Amino acid sequence: MAKRKGNGLKKLLNNQIVFLIVLAVCILNLIGYISRRKWDSVFFFLLIAIITYYFSRNPTVILIVSLLATNFYRTSNRMQPRVEAMGGRREGLTEEEDDEDEVGNGSALAANALTATAASAGTLEGLDGKLEDAKLQQAGMVELLKKMEPLVNESMKMLENLPVGTIEKLSDRLNQTKAVAAATK
């Protein structure tokens, strides 16, 4: 009976319809990340896909693992600031700005918060305290960037250590998969 379950899973992972559904979900996720300019998620997805390619040549498995890992990555990044804040939306920011989790936009967010606070106060009194808060926030972001540096360096080393032609092979395989998907329509 154990063989049947294994064969069923293997058949499911090799099923063209399952592959097309997983492919559609991945494409929609990537389009969402690109439209919201979440480049870190796009690159993380591609990195996980490349790494998974070395463990499995099954495109369905590669896409599922990449999708799950990227969503876990996004969720953990989204939850971290909220756990630290534990106070709801940050003062002076709109809901859209509050949802922005990218480290690169930190200075802009701090400036927006400072401008909104100054405009709502109508005076410059109390602006010194807000300026200090902005400086602390910026220092925290610099600290985050320092913590990310080893991850970025390790990722770059991994990409440099890829055998020559690996990315081209992966691209060719993706094009073949697209051709198969187009042929089945």
Legacy VTK file of the C-alpha trace (Angstrom):
# vtk DataFile Version 3.0
C-alpha trace
ASCII
DATASET POLYDATA
POINTS 185 float
0.000 0.000 0.000
2.917 2.349 0.670
4.036 1.893 -2.938
0.647 3.025 -4.193
0.795 6.266 -2.231
4.312 6.917 -3.517
3.231 6.203 -7.064
0.174 8.418 -6.630
2.306 11.316 -5.444
4.750 10.749 -8.297
1.891 10.723 -10.804
0.457 13.875 -9.242
3.804 15.697 -9.432
4.226 14.642 -13.062
0.639 15.527 -14.032
0.518 18.279 -16.646
-2.646 19.853 -15.205
-1.123 20.061 -11.715
1.984 21.616 -13.237
-0.064 24.222 -15.120
-2.023 25.129 -11.979
1.166 25.506 -9.934
2.761 27.485 -12.780
-0.240 29.844 -12.929
-0.141 30.427 -9.163
3.607 31.133 -9.315
3.224 33.537 -12.223
0.427 35.394 -10.432
2.562 35.647 -7.295
5.540 36.942 -9.270
3.350 39.486 -11.065
2.078 40.631 -7.678
5.607 40.990 -6.315
6.732 42.901 -9.402
3.707 45.213 -9.373
4.391 46.046 -5.706
8.121 46.362 -6.449
9.038 43.557 -4.041
12.250 42.762 -5.886
13.671 40.916 -2.898
10.828 38.398 -3.156
11.307 37.971 -6.901
15.035 37.321 -6.497
14.416 35.058 -3.509
11.955 33.020 -5.605
14.501 32.692 -8.419
17.301 31.803 -6.014
15.233 29.076 -4.361
14.225 27.773 -7.805
17.882 27.541 -8.854
18.872 25.809 -5.617
15.919 23.401 -5.812
16.850 22.579 -9.407
19.995 20.890 -8.081
17.912 18.584 -5.886
15.022 17.836 -8.233
14.580 18.138 -11.963
10.788 18.011 -11.619
9.472 21.477 -12.548
6.368 21.059 -10.374
8.506 20.349 -7.309
10.796 23.282 -8.117
7.871 25.683 -8.417
6.069 24.433 -5.297
9.202 24.656 -3.141
10.024 28.128 -4.505
6.472 29.338 -3.967
6.243 28.032 -0.407
9.699 29.315 0.558
9.027 32.769 -0.904
5.659 33.059 0.819
7.247 31.996 4.105
9.987 34.598 3.545
7.424 37.341 2.818
5.280 36.402 5.820
8.220 36.357 8.202
9.433 39.735 6.906
5.949 41.192 7.208
5.450 39.943 10.757
8.805 41.112 12.171
8.070 44.880 12.263
4.568 44.271 13.632
5.854 42.125 16.454
8.409 44.793 17.320
5.900 47.638 17.161
2.938 45.863 18.808
1.038 49.100 18.547
-0.757 48.970 15.223
-0.052 51.441 12.483
2.978 53.684 12.903
2.200 57.323 13.584
2.105 59.671 10.635
1.982 56.997 7.942
-0.874 55.999 5.715
-1.950 52.363 5.726
-0.160 51.778 2.410
3.112 53.219 3.715
2.735 51.183 6.906
2.467 47.988 4.845
5.678 48.805 3.005
8.294 46.399 4.398
11.242 47.081 2.154
14.449 48.106 3.904
15.415 50.392 1.027
12.394 52.644 1.598
13.186 53.230 5.266
14.623 56.710 4.871
11.702 57.763 2.686
9.243 56.401 5.241
11.014 58.232 8.037
10.929 61.446 6.004
7.217 60.970 5.223
6.466 60.368 8.889
8.444 63.452 9.864
6.708 65.612 7.240
3.258 64.350 8.227
3.958 65.020 11.888
5.244 68.515 11.193
2.260 69.321 8.987
-0.240 68.067 11.539
1.439 69.924 14.380
1.464 73.166 12.447
4.617 74.315 14.258
8.188 73.237 14.670
7.787 72.588 18.385
8.410 69.010 19.261
10.086 68.428 15.915
13.417 67.756 17.645
11.973 64.651 19.287
10.609 63.441 15.960
13.968 64.107 14.332
15.655 61.960 16.978
13.082 59.222 16.349
13.849 59.400 12.629
17.585 59.157 13.330
17.022 56.111 15.532
14.849 54.519 12.860
17.512 55.148 10.237
20.187 53.689 12.527
18.009 50.604 12.948
17.742 50.256 9.184
21.492 50.559 8.780
21.812 47.783 11.355
19.379 45.634 9.333
21.415 46.223 6.193
24.563 45.116 8.035
22.776 41.940 9.116
21.694 41.274 5.523
25.204 41.681 4.127
26.362 38.113 4.918
23.217 36.698 3.292
23.760 38.744 0.155
27.463 37.800 0.044
26.635 34.116 0.491
24.028 34.305 -2.275
26.529 35.967 -4.586
29.119 33.266 -3.835
26.543 30.579 -4.572
25.732 32.190 -7.901
29.431 32.521 -8.742
29.992 28.834 -7.933
27.285 27.665 -10.291
28.729 25.677 -13.162
28.994 27.596 -16.410
25.762 27.386 -18.357
23.519 26.471 -15.425
21.325 29.537 -15.705
21.126 29.082 -19.473
20.088 25.440 -18.961
17.459 26.526 -16.455
16.212 29.141 -18.914
16.095 26.546 -21.698
14.171 24.171 -19.461
11.692 26.909 -18.602
11.255 27.692 -22.307
10.660 23.987 -23.003
8.062 23.934 -20.245
6.381 26.986 -21.737
6.386 25.309 -25.145
4.761 22.189 -23.691
2.175 24.327 -21.905
1.433 26.249 -25.104
1.170 23.033 -27.098
-1.402 21.601 -24.690
-3.738 24.585 -25.124
LINES 1 186
185 0 1 2 3 4 5 6 7 8 9 10 11 12 13 14 15 16 17 18 19 20 21 22 23 24 25 26 27 28 29 30 31 32 33 34 35 36 37 38 39 40 41 42 43 44 45 46 47 48 49 50 51 52 53 54 55 56 57 58 59 60 61 62 63 64 65 66 67 68 69 70 71 72 73 74 75 76 77 78 79 80 81 82 83 84 85 86 87 88 89 90 91 92 93 94 95 96 97 98 99 100 101 102 103 104 105 106 107 108 109 110 111 112 113 114 115 116 117 118 119 120 121 122 123 124 125 126 127 128 129 130 131 132 133 134 135 136 137 138 139 140 141 142 143 144 145 146 147 148 149 150 151 152 153 154 155 156 157 158 159 160 161 162 163 164 165 166 167 168 169 170 171 172 173 174 175 176 177 178 179 180 181 182 183 184
